[in-house]
Every structure is written in structure tokens, then in C-alpha cells.
């Protein structure tokens, strides 16, 4: 009976140790995942800042007067005379 108790106790201690190691491993994995989440959130914040900057730049570049100024200065375009404009009905 004593040998059976010793084997049972050894088995329980081994299971306890395995359980403790599993808890430690899962805690380690959760910390790694938490660090990765924080990195991804920072990356998302950086992308959102860049997106806002690009939206502002797009708004600035597509303003009607800016397009007209660029067309006149760089492309040497002019507005056609009133009698040269052709309207097409859809």
C-alpha cells in the first residue's frame, strides 16, 4: 500500500509540476501577445496620422484655384473663348 501511495504521490507531483509549467508558458505567451498588440496599436496610430496628413495634402492639392494656377503656369493652358465651348447633352 505504501508503494502505491508513493507512486500516486509522485504522479500527482509530476502533474502539479506540468501544470505549473503550463501556467508559466501560457502567461509568457499572453505577455508576448500583449506586447504585439501594443506594437500594432502604435503602428495603427502612425498610419492614422499619416492618413490624416495625406488627406490634408490631397485637399490642398485639389483645391480648384490651385489646379487652375498649375494649369496656367506649368501647362500653359487657357480657358477657351465662349464661342469655342461645345456643350454635349448626355
N, CA, C and O atoms as a GROMACS GRO file, in nm:
protein
  360
    1UNK      N    1   0.082  -0.118   0.000
    1UNK     CA    2   0.000   0.000   0.000
    1UNK      C    3   0.087   0.125   0.000
    1UNK      O    4   0.052   0.226  -0.062
    2UNK      N    5   0.200   0.119   0.069
    2UNK     CA    6   0.288   0.234   0.076
    2UNK      C    7   0.349   0.264  -0.061
    2UNK      O    8   0.366   0.380  -0.098
    3UNK      N    9   0.383   0.159  -0.135
    3UNK     CA   10   0.440   0.177  -0.269
    3UNK      C   11   0.337   0.243  -0.361
    3UNK      O   12   0.371   0.330  -0.441
    4UNK      N   13   0.212   0.202  -0.347
    4UNK     CA   14   0.104   0.261  -0.428
    4UNK      C   15   0.089   0.410  -0.395
    4UNK      O   16   0.072   0.492  -0.485
    5UNK      N   17   0.094   0.443  -0.265
    5UNK     CA   18   0.083   0.584  -0.224
    5UNK      C   19   0.201   0.665  -0.276
    5UNK      O   20   0.185   0.780  -0.318
    6UNK      N   21   0.321   0.605  -0.273
    6UNK     CA   22   0.440   0.675  -0.324
    6UNK      C   23   0.428   0.701  -0.475
    6UNK      O   24   0.461   0.810  -0.522
    7UNK      N   25   0.382   0.601  -0.547
    7UNK     CA   26   0.364   0.617  -0.692
    7UNK      C   27   0.257   0.722  -0.721
    7UNK      O   28   0.274   0.808  -0.808
    8UNK      N   29   0.148   0.715  -0.646
    8UNK     CA   30   0.039   0.812  -0.664
    8UNK      C   31   0.088   0.953  -0.630
    8UNK      O   32   0.057   1.048  -0.702
    9UNK      N   33   0.162   0.967  -0.522
    9UNK     CA   34   0.214   1.097  -0.481
    9UNK      C   35   0.312   1.150  -0.586
    9UNK      O   36   0.309   1.268  -0.619
   10UNK      N   37   0.399   1.062  -0.639
   10UNK     CA   38   0.494   1.103  -0.743
   10UNK      C   39   0.420   1.148  -0.869
   10UNK      O   40   0.456   1.246  -0.932
   11UNK      N   41   0.315   1.074  -0.903
   11UNK     CA   42   0.234   1.109  -1.020
   11UNK      C   43   0.165   1.244  -1.000
   11UNK      O   44   0.162   1.326  -1.092
   12UNK      N   45   0.110   1.267  -0.882
   12UNK     CA   46   0.044   1.394  -0.853
   12UNK      C   47   0.144   1.511  -0.854
   12UNK      O   48   0.113   1.619  -0.904
   13UNK      N   49   0.262   1.488  -0.800
   13UNK     CA   50   0.365   1.593  -0.800
   13UNK      C   51   0.408   1.624  -0.944
   13UNK      O   52   0.427   1.740  -0.980
   14UNK      N   53   0.424   1.520  -1.025
   14UNK     CA   54   0.461   1.540  -1.166
   14UNK      C   55   0.353   1.618  -1.240
   14UNK      O   56   0.383   1.708  -1.319
   15UNK      N   57   0.228   1.584  -1.213
   15UNK     CA   58   0.116   1.655  -1.277
   15UNK      C   59   0.111   1.800  -1.229
   15UNK      O   60   0.080   1.891  -1.307
   16UNK      N   61   0.140   1.822  -1.102
   16UNK     CA   62   0.143   1.957  -1.048
   16UNK      C   63   0.254   2.038  -1.115
   16UNK      O   64   0.233   2.155  -1.150
   17UNK      N   65   0.370   1.978  -1.132
   17UNK     CA   66   0.481   2.048  -1.196
   17UNK      C   67   0.448   2.080  -1.342
   17UNK      O   68   0.476   2.190  -1.390
   18UNK      N   69   0.390   1.983  -1.413
   18UNK     CA   70   0.350   2.007  -1.551
   18UNK      C   71   0.245   2.119  -1.560
   18UNK      O   72   0.251   2.203  -1.649
   19UNK      N   73   0.152   2.118  -1.467
   19UNK     CA   74   0.050   2.223  -1.463
   19UNK      C   75   0.114   2.360  -1.438
   19UNK      O   76   0.076   2.459  -1.500
   20UNK      N   77   0.209   2.366  -1.346
   20UNK     CA   78   0.277   2.492  -1.316
   20UNK      C   79   0.355   2.541  -1.437
   20UNK      O   80   0.354   2.661  -1.468
   21UNK      N   81   0.421   2.450  -1.506
   21UNK     CA   82   0.496   2.488  -1.627
   21UNK      C   83   0.399   2.537  -1.735
   21UNK      O   84   0.429   2.633  -1.806
   22UNK      N   85   0.284   2.472  -1.747
   22UNK     CA   86   0.184   2.514  -1.846
   22UNK      C   87   0.132   2.654  -1.813
   22UNK      O   88   0.110   2.735  -1.904
   23UNK      N   89   0.111   2.684  -1.686
   23UNK     CA   90   0.065   2.816  -1.645
   23UNK      C   91   0.170   2.921  -1.678
   23UNK      O   92   0.139   3.028  -1.731
   24UNK      N   93   0.295   2.891  -1.647
   24UNK     CA   94   0.404   2.984  -1.676
   24UNK      C   95   0.414   3.008  -1.826
   24UNK      O   96   0.431   3.123  -1.869
   25UNK      N   97   0.405   2.903  -1.906
   25UNK     CA   98   0.414   2.916  -2.051
   25UNK      C   99   0.298   2.999  -2.106
   25UNK      O  100   0.318   3.085  -2.191
   26UNK      N  101   0.178   2.972  -2.057
   26UNK     CA  102   0.062   3.048  -2.107
   26UNK      C  103   0.072   3.195  -2.068
   26UNK      O  104   0.034   3.282  -2.146
   27UNK      N  105   0.123   3.224  -1.949
   27UNK     CA  106   0.142   3.363  -1.906
   27UNK      C  107   0.246   3.431  -1.994
   27UNK      O  108   0.230   3.547  -2.032
   28UNK      N  109   0.353   3.360  -2.026
   28UNK     CA  110   0.457   3.414  -2.114
   28UNK      C  111   0.399   3.444  -2.252
   28UNK      O  112   0.425   3.550  -2.309
   29UNK      N  113   0.320   3.351  -2.305
   29UNK     CA  114   0.258   3.372  -2.436
   29UNK      C  115   0.163   3.491  -2.433
   29UNK      O  116   0.159   3.569  -2.528
   30UNK      N  117   0.086   3.505  -2.326
   30UNK     CA  118  -0.007   3.617  -2.318
   30UNK      C  119   0.068   3.750  -2.312
   30UNK      O  120   0.022   3.849  -2.368
   31UNK      N  121   0.182   3.752  -2.244
   31UNK     CA  122   0.263   3.875  -2.241
   31UNK      C  123   0.318   3.907  -2.379
   31UNK      O  124   0.319   4.024  -2.420
   32UNK      N  125   0.364   3.806  -2.452
   32UNK     CA  126   0.412   3.829  -2.587
   32UNK      C  127   0.302   3.883  -2.677
   32UNK      O  128   0.324   3.975  -2.756
   33UNK      N  129   0.182   3.827  -2.664
   33UNK     CA  130   0.069   3.874  -2.744
   33UNK      C  131   0.030   4.017  -2.706
   33UNK      O  132  -0.004   4.097  -2.792
   34UNK      N  133   0.036   4.049  -2.577
   34UNK     CA  134   0.004   4.183  -2.532
   34UNK      C  135   0.105   4.284  -2.589
   34UNK      O  136   0.066   4.392  -2.632
   35UNK      N  137   0.233   4.248  -2.589
   35UNK     CA  138   0.336   4.335  -2.646
   35UNK      C  139   0.310   4.354  -2.796
   35UNK      O  140   0.324   4.465  -2.848
   36UNK      N  141   0.274   4.248  -2.864
   36UNK     CA  142   0.245   4.258  -3.007
   36UNK      C  143   0.122   4.346  -3.032
   36UNK      O  144   0.120   4.424  -3.128
   37UNK      N  145   0.021   4.334  -2.948
   37UNK     CA  146  -0.097   4.420  -2.961
   37UNK      C  147  -0.060   4.566  -2.944
   37UNK      O  148  -0.105   4.651  -3.021
   38UNK      N  149   0.023   4.596  -2.844
   38UNK     CA  150   0.065   4.735  -2.824
   38UNK      C  151   0.143   4.787  -2.944
   38UNK      O  152   0.124   4.902  -2.984
   39UNK      N  153   0.229   4.705  -3.002
   39UNK     CA  154   0.305   4.746  -3.120
   39UNK      C  155   0.212   4.772  -3.238
   39UNK      O  156   0.230   4.869  -3.312
   40UNK      N  157   0.113   4.686  -3.256
   40UNK     CA  158   0.018   4.703  -3.366
   40UNK      C  159  -0.068   4.827  -3.346
   40UNK      O  160  -0.099   4.897  -3.442
   41UNK      N  161  -0.106   4.856  -3.220
   41UNK     CA  162  -0.183   4.977  -3.193
   41UNK      C  163  -0.101   5.102  -3.223
   41UNK      O  164  -0.154   5.200  -3.276
   42UNK      N  165   0.027   5.099  -3.190
   42UNK     CA  166   0.114   5.213  -3.220
   42UNK      C  167   0.128   5.228  -3.371
   42UNK      O  168   0.125   5.339  -3.424
   43UNK      N  169   0.144   5.117  -3.440
   43UNK     CA  170   0.154   5.120  -3.585
   43UNK      C  171   0.024   5.174  -3.646
   43UNK      O  172   0.028   5.252  -3.742
   44UNK      N  173  -0.089   5.135  -3.591
   44UNK     CA  174  -0.218   5.186  -3.638
   44UNK      C  175  -0.228   5.336  -3.615
   44UNK      O  176  -0.276   5.408  -3.703
   45UNK      N  177  -0.184   5.383  -3.499
   45UNK     CA  178  -0.185   5.527  -3.472
   45UNK      C  179  -0.096   5.601  -3.572
   45UNK      O  180  -0.134   5.708  -3.621
   46UNK      N  181   0.020   5.546  -3.602
   46UNK     CA  182   0.109   5.608  -3.701
   46UNK      C  183   0.043   5.614  -3.838
   46UNK      O  184   0.053   5.715  -3.908
   47UNK      N  185  -0.025   5.506  -3.876
   47UNK     CA  186  -0.094   5.505  -4.005
   47UNK      C  187  -0.208   5.606  -4.008
   47UNK      O  188  -0.232   5.671  -4.110
   48UNK      N  189  -0.279   5.620  -3.897
   48UNK     CA  190  -0.388   5.717  -3.892
   48UNK      C  191  -0.336   5.860  -3.903
   48UNK      O  192  -0.398   5.944  -3.968
   49UNK      N  193  -0.221   5.888  -3.840
   49UNK     CA  194  -0.160   6.021  -3.852
   49UNK      C  195  -0.118   6.045  -3.997
   49UNK      O  196  -0.142   6.153  -4.051
   50UNK      N  197  -0.057   5.945  -4.059
   50UNK     CA  198  -0.015   5.960  -4.198
   50UNK      C  199  -0.136   5.977  -4.290
   50UNK      O  200  -0.132   6.057  -4.383
   51UNK      N  201  -0.244   5.902  -4.263
   51UNK     CA  202  -0.366   5.912  -4.343
   51UNK      C  203  -0.424   6.054  -4.333
   51UNK      O  204  -0.465   6.111  -4.434
   52UNK      N  205  -0.427   6.110  -4.213
   52UNK     CA  206  -0.475   6.247  -4.195
   52UNK      C  207  -0.389   6.347  -4.270
   52UNK      O  208  -0.441   6.439  -4.332
   53UNK      N  209  -0.258   6.328  -4.265
   53UNK     CA  210  -0.167   6.417  -4.336
   53UNK      C  211  -0.188   6.407  -4.487
   53UNK      O  212  -0.187   6.508  -4.557
   54UNK      N  213  -0.207   6.285  -4.537
   54UNK     CA  214  -0.230   6.267  -4.680
   54UNK      C  215  -0.365   6.326  -4.723
   54UNK      O  216  -0.377   6.382  -4.831
   55UNK      N  217  -0.466   6.312  -4.638
   55UNK     CA  218  -0.597   6.372  -4.669
   55UNK      C  219  -0.586   6.523  -4.678
   55UNK      O  220  -0.643   6.585  -4.768
   56UNK      N  221  -0.512   6.583  -4.585
   56UNK     CA  222  -0.492   6.727  -4.586
   56UNK      C  223  -0.415   6.770  -4.711
   56UNK      O  224  -0.449   6.870  -4.774
   57UNK      N  225  -0.313   6.694  -4.746
   57UNK     CA  226  -0.236   6.724  -4.865
   57UNK      C  227  -0.321   6.711  -4.990
   57UNK      O  228  -0.312   6.794  -5.081
   58UNK      N  229  -0.405   6.608  -4.995
   58UNK     CA  230  -0.495   6.589  -5.109
   58UNK      C  231  -0.592   6.704  -5.122
   58UNK      O  232  -0.617   6.754  -5.232
   59UNK      N  233  -0.648   6.747  -5.010
   59UNK     CA  234  -0.740   6.860  -5.011
   59UNK      C  235  -0.671   6.985  -5.061
   59UNK      O  236  -0.728   7.061  -5.140
   60UNK      N  237  -0.549   7.006  -5.017
   60UNK     CA  238  -0.474   7.124  -5.058
   60UNK      C  239  -0.443   7.119  -5.208
   60UNK      O  240  -0.456   7.220  -5.278
   61UNK      N  241  -0.402   7.003  -5.256
   61UNK     CA  242  -0.362   6.991  -5.396
   61UNK      C  243  -0.480   6.994  -5.492
   61UNK      O  244  -0.462   7.028  -5.609
   62UNK      N  245  -0.598   6.958  -5.446
   62UNK     CA  246  -0.714   6.951  -5.536
   62UNK      C  247  -0.805   7.073  -5.524
   62UNK      O  248  -0.914   7.073  -5.580
   63UNK      N  249  -0.762   7.173  -5.453
   63UNK     CA  250  -0.842   7.294  -5.449
   63UNK      C  251  -0.853   7.350  -5.590
   63UNK      O  252  -0.758   7.345  -5.669
   64UNK      N  253  -0.970   7.403  -5.621
   64UNK     CA  254  -0.997   7.446  -5.758
   64UNK      C  255  -0.899   7.553  -5.805
   64UNK      O  256  -0.849   7.544  -5.917
   65UNK      N  257  -0.872   7.651  -5.724
   65UNK     CA  258  -0.780   7.756  -5.768
   65UNK      C  259  -0.638   7.704  -5.784
   65UNK      O  260  -0.565   7.754  -5.870
   66UNK      N  261  -0.598   7.607  -5.705
   66UNK     CA  262  -0.463   7.551  -5.719
   66UNK      C  263  -0.450   7.477  -5.851
   66UNK      O  264  -0.348   7.488  -5.919
   67UNK      N  265  -0.552   7.400  -5.888
   67UNK     CA  266  -0.550   7.327  -6.014
   67UNK      C  267  -0.543   7.427  -6.130
   67UNK      O  268  -0.468   7.408  -6.226
   68UNK      N  269  -0.621   7.532  -6.120
   68UNK     CA  270  -0.621   7.633  -6.227
   68UNK      C  271  -0.485   7.703  -6.237
   68UNK      O  272  -0.436   7.726  -6.348
   69UNK      N  273  -0.426   7.736  -6.125
   69UNK     CA  274  -0.295   7.802  -6.125
   69UNK      C  275  -0.190   7.711  -6.187
   69UNK      O  276  -0.109   7.755  -6.269
   70UNK      N  277  -0.190   7.585  -6.149
   70UNK     CA  278  -0.093   7.490  -6.205
   70UNK      C  279  -0.116   7.472  -6.355
   70UNK      O  280  -0.019   7.464  -6.431
   71UNK      N  281  -0.242   7.467  -6.398
   71UNK     CA  282  -0.272   7.450  -6.540
   71UNK      C  283  -0.223   7.570  -6.619
   71UNK      O  284  -0.169   7.554  -6.728
   72UNK      N  285  -0.241   7.688  -6.566
   72UNK     CA  286  -0.197   7.809  -6.638
   72UNK      C  287  -0.045   7.822  -6.639
   72UNK      O  288   0.013   7.854  -6.743
   73UNK      N  289   0.021   7.798  -6.526
   73UNK     CA  290   0.164   7.823  -6.516
   73UNK      C  291   0.248   7.710  -6.576
   73UNK      O  292   0.334   7.736  -6.660
   74UNK      N  293   0.224   7.588  -6.536
   74UNK     CA  294   0.311   7.479  -6.580
   74UNK      C  295   0.271   7.423  -6.716
   74UNK      O  296   0.358   7.387  -6.796
   75UNK      N  297   0.140   7.416  -6.742
   75UNK     CA  298   0.095   7.354  -6.867
   75UNK      C  299   0.060   7.455  -6.974
   75UNK      O  300   0.031   7.418  -7.088
   76UNK      N  301   0.061   7.584  -6.938
   76UNK     CA  302   0.029   7.692  -7.031
   76UNK      C  303  -0.111   7.677  -7.092
   76UNK      O  304  -0.132   7.706  -7.210
   77UNK      N  305  -0.205   7.630  -7.010
   77UNK     CA  306  -0.343   7.614  -7.056
   77UNK      C  307  -0.418   7.744  -7.032
   77UNK      O  308  -0.390   7.816  -6.937
   78UNK      N  309  -0.515   7.771  -7.119
   78UNK     CA  310  -0.602   7.888  -7.101
   78UNK      C  311  -0.746   7.845  -7.120
   78UNK      O  312  -0.774   7.740  -7.179
   79UNK      N  313  -0.836   7.926  -7.071
   79UNK     CA  314  -0.977   7.898  -7.092
   79UNK      C  315  -1.013   7.929  -7.237
   79UNK      O  316  -0.967   8.029  -7.292
   80UNK      N  317  -1.094   7.844  -7.299
   80UNK     CA  318  -1.133   7.873  -7.438
   80UNK      C  319  -1.232   7.990  -7.441
   80UNK      O  320  -1.296   8.023  -7.342
   81UNK      N  321  -1.241   8.050  -7.555
   81UNK     CA  322  -1.337   8.159  -7.573
   81UNK      C  323  -1.479   8.101  -7.564
   81UNK      O  324  -1.501   7.982  -7.585
   82UNK      N  325  -1.574   8.189  -7.533
   82UNK     CA  326  -1.712   8.144  -7.513
   82UNK      C  327  -1.767   8.075  -7.638
   82UNK      O  328  -1.840   7.977  -7.625
   83UNK      N  329  -1.732   8.124  -7.757
   83UNK     CA  330  -1.786   8.063  -7.879
   83UNK      C  331  -1.716   7.932  -7.916
   83UNK      O  332  -1.762   7.861  -8.005
   84UNK      N  333  -1.605   7.900  -7.849
   84UNK     CA  334  -1.533   7.774  -7.876
   84UNK      C  335  -1.580   7.659  -7.787
   84UNK      O  336  -1.543   7.544  -7.810
   85UNK      N  337  -1.660   7.688  -7.688
   85UNK     CA  338  -1.708   7.585  -7.596
   85UNK      C  339  -1.823   7.509  -7.661
   85UNK      O  340  -1.918   7.570  -7.709
   86UNK      N  341  -1.814   7.377  -7.661
   86UNK     CA  342  -1.919   7.292  -7.719
   86UNK      C  343  -1.982   7.214  -7.606
   86UNK      O  344  -1.912   7.144  -7.532
   87UNK      N  345  -2.111   7.224  -7.591
   87UNK     CA  346  -2.185   7.151  -7.486
   87UNK      C  347  -2.243   7.025  -7.549
   87UNK      O  348  -2.303   7.030  -7.656
   88UNK      N  349  -2.226   6.913  -7.481
   88UNK     CA  350  -2.278   6.786  -7.531
   88UNK      C  351  -2.381   6.738  -7.431
   88UNK      O  352  -2.355   6.729  -7.311
   89UNK      N  353  -2.501   6.707  -7.483
   89UNK     CA  354  -2.607   6.655  -7.397
   89UNK      C  355  -2.590   6.504  -7.383
   89UNK      O  356  -2.561   6.435  -7.481
   90UNK      N  357  -2.609   6.452  -7.262
   90UNK     CA  358  -2.594   6.306  -7.245
   90UNK      C  359  -2.708   6.229  -7.305
   90UNK      O  360  -2.709   6.106  -7.299
   0.00000   0.00000   0.00000
